[in-house]
Amino acid sequence: MKINSYELADFFKQLALLTKSELPLPNTLSQMARDFRSGALRQVIAELGDATGKGKTLSEAMRDYPESFTPFYIRMIALGEREGTLPDILSELSRISRLHYMLATMIKDIILYPVITISVALLILMFLCYVIIPEFGKIFDELLAGEPLPALTRLVFWIAGIIKINIAVFIVLYIAYIVTICWMFLNKNTANKVLLALVRKFPFSEVVFYNFAMARLCTVWAVMAQRKVPVEEAFPVIAGVMDFPEVANALARVAEKCGKGESPLQCLKAENNISRLLIMTLENCPENKLPDELDKLAELFRERGYYGYRRIGMAWEVMSIASMVMVIGIIIIFIFLPFLARIVHGW
């Protein structure tokens, strides 16, 4: 059963607060299961409560739900159980899960306006091709008396003819497009992954994904560094929660090299996809202050991501409006080319 990032963040936050009160974990989980609206999450939490009541630790119980809890979550919770810092670990996991949810939400906000603009433009285009343009064909037949039309005007009439003849097919395709868009805007893990993968291909979006990936790297590394987890163990786990493949691959390579005895700093320096800000921080930061510095750096990357998000939103809004105006404008100009040609010829 899959659980989205927002639900996970809420679950970890509530569980962190309740475990600080030193309530028995099985009773805590059973009580929490009654408070969540999501049926899938309620069931998972209730079953976790049953498993912990039978003697399993929370991390052991979570291993039975790999679709809901990634190896990273399980590893961190196991670490908290071993060190007696489970409430703190759960609070950090809530923050990390919320960061992932915020990225998906921001991307949806960015593309909402362009999607609406494109949807309206497609409707207008179908209406023009089915109703308006054929009427112009009749007008030209009457006024021009068989005189040949400009090539671009004939192209518009040809496209309109195809759409008019196959209007049922185009309506079905449009409905399928709308259904797909609605599905992608649902707060589901699979839909979020598909949406994020598509948006990454759009112009200017890389800066948002990269900065949030670096923020996540710094946030998770800070948690693991605070608990003295070595880089060769920490980085493969962090790579598993990255939405930015280039950074994930870089971390995997660094972990492999560090496992062979190489310096983490030198390995990170060799990776072009690791921010130079992170490198500079590592060069100038004492080891005992690394978690705090990584947290500060994570906040900086988040701010950069928010700034990029605002710029991208404005750029995409302008591009979507300009594209719609350009397409509709070109069609109208091509339709009126015969009249313009007559005016020019008359001159």
Backbone hydrogen bonds, N-H to C=O, Kabsch-Sander energy under -0.5 kcal/mol:
donor,donor_aa,acceptor,acceptor_aa,energy
8,L,4,N,-2.2
9,A,5,S,-2.6
10,D,6,Y,-2.2
11,F,7,E,-2.6
12,F,8,L,-3.0
13,K,9,A,-2.1
14,Q,10,D,-2.4
15,L,11,F,-2.6
16,A,12,F,-2.3
17,L,13,K,-2.0
18,L,14,Q,-2.2
19,T,15,L,-2.6
20,K,16,A,-1.4
21,S,17,L,-0.6
21,S,18,L,-0.8
22,E,19,T,-1.5
23,L,18,L,-1.1
28,T,24,P,-2.5
29,L,25,L,-2.7
30,S,26,P,-2.3
31,Q,27,N,-2.3
32,M,28,T,-2.4
33,A,29,L,-2.2
34,R,30,S,-0.6
34,R,31,Q,-0.9
35,D,31,Q,-0.5
35,D,32,M,-1.6
36,F,32,M,-0.8
42,R,38,S,-2.5
43,Q,39,G,-2.1
44,V,40,A,-2.2
45,I,41,L,-2.8
46,A,42,R,-2.4
47,E,43,Q,-2.3
48,L,44,V,-2.2
49,G,45,I,-2.4
50,D,46,A,-2.0
51,A,47,E,-2.4
52,T,48,L,-2.7
53,G,49,G,-1.7
54,K,50,D,-0.9
54,K,51,A,-0.6
55,G,52,T,-1.3
56,K,51,A,-1.8
61,A,57,T,-2.3
62,M,58,L,-2.2
63,R,59,S,-1.1
64,D,61,A,-1.2
65,Y,62,M,-2.2
68,S,65,Y,-1.2
69,F,65,Y,-2.6
70,T,68,S,-0.5
74,I,70,T,-2.1
75,R,71,P,-2.7
76,M,72,F,-2.5
77,I,73,Y,-2.5
78,A,74,I,-2.4
79,L,75,R,-2.0
80,G,76,M,-2.3
81,E,77,I,-2.4
82,R,78,A,-2.2
83,E,79,L,-2.2
84,G,80,G,-1.2
85,T,80,G,-2.0
86,L,80,G,-0.7
89,I,85,T,-2.3
90,L,86,L,-2.8
91,S,87,P,-2.0
92,E,88,D,-2.0
93,L,89,I,-2.5
94,S,90,L,-2.0
95,R,91,S,-1.7
96,I,92,E,-2.3
97,S,93,L,-2.7
98,R,94,S,-2.2
99,L,95,R,-1.6
100,H,96,I,-1.6
101,Y,97,S,-2.1
102,M,98,R,-2.6
103,L,99,L,-1.8
104,A,100,H,-1.8
105,T,101,Y,-2.5
106,M,102,M,-2.7
107,I,103,L,-2.3
108,K,104,A,-1.9
109,D,105,T,-2.2
110,I,106,M,-2.3
111,I,107,I,-2.1
112,L,108,K,-1.2
113,Y,109,D,-0.6
115,V,111,I,-2.5
116,I,112,L,-2.4
117,T,113,Y,-2.7
118,I,114,P,-2.8
119,S,115,V,-2.4
120,V,116,I,-2.4
121,A,117,T,-2.5
122,L,118,I,-2.4
123,L,119,S,-1.8
124,I,120,V,-2.6
125,L,121,A,-2.6
126,M,122,L,-2.4
127,F,123,L,-2.4
128,L,124,I,-2.8
129,C,125,L,-2.5
130,Y,126,M,-2.1
131,V,127,F,-2.8
132,I,127,F,-1.0
133,I,128,L,-3.2
135,E,131,V,-0.8
136,F,132,I,-1.6
137,G,133,I,-1.7
138,K,134,P,-1.6
139,I,135,E,-2.0
140,F,136,F,-2.6
141,D,137,G,-2.0
142,E,138,K,-1.7
143,L,139,I,-2.8
144,L,140,F,-2.6
145,A,141,D,-0.6
147,E,144,L,-1.5
154,R,150,P,-2.4
155,L,151,A,-2.0
156,V,152,L,-1.8
157,F,153,T,-2.3
158,W,154,R,-2.4
159,I,155,L,-2.4
160,A,156,V,-2.6
161,G,157,F,-2.3
162,I,158,W,-2.0
163,I,159,I,-2.3
164,K,160,A,-2.7
165,I,161,G,-2.5
166,N,162,I,-2.1
167,I,164,K,-1.0
170,F,166,N,-2.1
171,I,167,I,-2.3
172,V,168,A,-2.2
173,L,169,V,-2.5
174,Y,170,F,-2.3
175,I,171,I,-2.6
176,A,172,V,-2.5
177,Y,173,L,-2.2
178,I,174,Y,-2.5
179,V,175,I,-2.7
180,T,176,A,-2.4
181,I,177,Y,-2.3
182,C,178,I,-2.6
183,W,179,V,-2.4
184,M,180,T,-2.3
185,F,181,I,-1.4
186,L,183,W,-1.3
188,K,186,L,-2.0
192,N,188,K,-2.8
193,K,189,N,-2.4
194,V,190,T,-2.4
195,L,191,A,-2.6
196,L,192,N,-2.8
197,A,193,K,-2.3
198,L,194,V,-2.1
199,V,195,L,-2.8
200,R,196,L,-1.8
201,K,198,L,-1.5
202,F,199,V,-1.7
205,S,202,F,-1.3
208,V,205,S,-0.8
209,F,205,S,-1.7
210,Y,206,E,-2.8
211,N,207,V,-2.0
212,F,208,V,-2.1
213,A,209,F,-2.1
214,M,210,Y,-2.5
215,A,211,N,-2.1
216,R,212,F,-2.2
217,L,213,A,-2.5
218,C,214,M,-2.6
219,T,215,A,-2.4
220,V,216,R,-2.7
221,W,217,L,-2.6
222,A,218,C,-2.2
223,V,219,T,-1.6
224,M,220,V,-2.3
225,A,221,W,-3.3
226,Q,222,A,-2.0
227,R,223,V,-0.7
228,K,225,A,-1.8
229,V,224,M,-2.6
233,E,230,P,-1.3
234,A,230,P,-2.8
235,F,231,V,-2.8
237,V,233,E,-0.8
238,I,234,A,-2.5
239,A,235,F,-2.9
240,G,236,P,-1.1
241,V,238,I,-1.7
242,M,239,A,-1.2
247,V,244,F,-0.7
248,A,244,F,-2.2
249,N,245,P,-2.9
250,A,246,E,-1.8
251,L,247,V,-2.4
252,A,248,A,-2.0
253,R,249,N,-2.1
254,V,250,A,-2.4
255,A,251,L,-2.6
256,E,252,A,-1.9
257,K,253,R,-2.3
258,C,254,V,-2.9
259,G,255,A,-1.9
260,K,256,E,-0.6
260,K,257,K,-1.0
261,G,258,C,-1.8
262,E,257,K,-1.9
267,C,263,S,-2.3
268,L,264,P,-2.5
269,K,265,L,-2.2
270,A,266,Q,-1.2
271,E,268,L,-1.4
272,N,270,A,-0.6
274,I,271,E,-1.2
275,S,273,N,-0.5
279,I,275,S,-1.5
280,M,276,R,-2.8
281,T,277,L,-2.1
282,L,278,L,-2.3
283,E,279,I,-2.1
284,N,280,M,-1.5
285,C,281,T,-0.9
289,K,286,P,-1.4
290,L,287,E,-1.2
293,E,289,K,-2.2
294,L,290,L,-2.7
295,D,291,P,-2.0
296,K,292,D,-2.0
297,L,293,E,-2.4
298,A,294,L,-2.4
299,E,295,D,-1.9
300,L,296,K,-1.8
301,F,297,L,-2.4
302,R,298,A,-2.2
303,E,299,E,-2.2
304,R,300,L,-2.2
305,G,301,F,-2.5
306,Y,302,R,-2.5
307,Y,303,E,-2.4
308,G,304,R,-2.6
309,Y,305,G,-2.3
310,R,306,Y,-2.1
311,R,307,Y,-2.0
312,I,308,G,-2.7
313,G,309,Y,-2.3
314,M,310,R,-1.9
315,A,311,R,-2.4
316,W,312,I,-3.0
317,E,313,G,-1.9
318,V,314,M,-2.2
319,M,315,A,-2.5
320,S,316,W,-2.6
321,I,317,E,-2.2
322,A,318,V,-2.7
323,S,319,M,-2.5
324,M,320,S,-2.2
325,V,321,I,-2.7
326,M,322,A,-2.5
327,V,323,S,-2.6
328,I,324,M,-2.4
329,G,325,V,-2.5
330,I,326,M,-2.7
331,I,327,V,-2.1
332,I,328,I,-2.2
333,I,329,G,-2.6
334,F,330,I,-2.8
335,I,331,I,-2.1
336,F,332,I,-1.9
337,L,334,F,-0.7
340,L,336,F,-2.3
341,A,337,L,-3.0
342,R,338,P,-1.9
343,I,339,F,-2.2
344,V,340,L,-2.7
345,H,341,A,-2.6
346,G,342,R,-2.6
347,W,343,I,-2.1
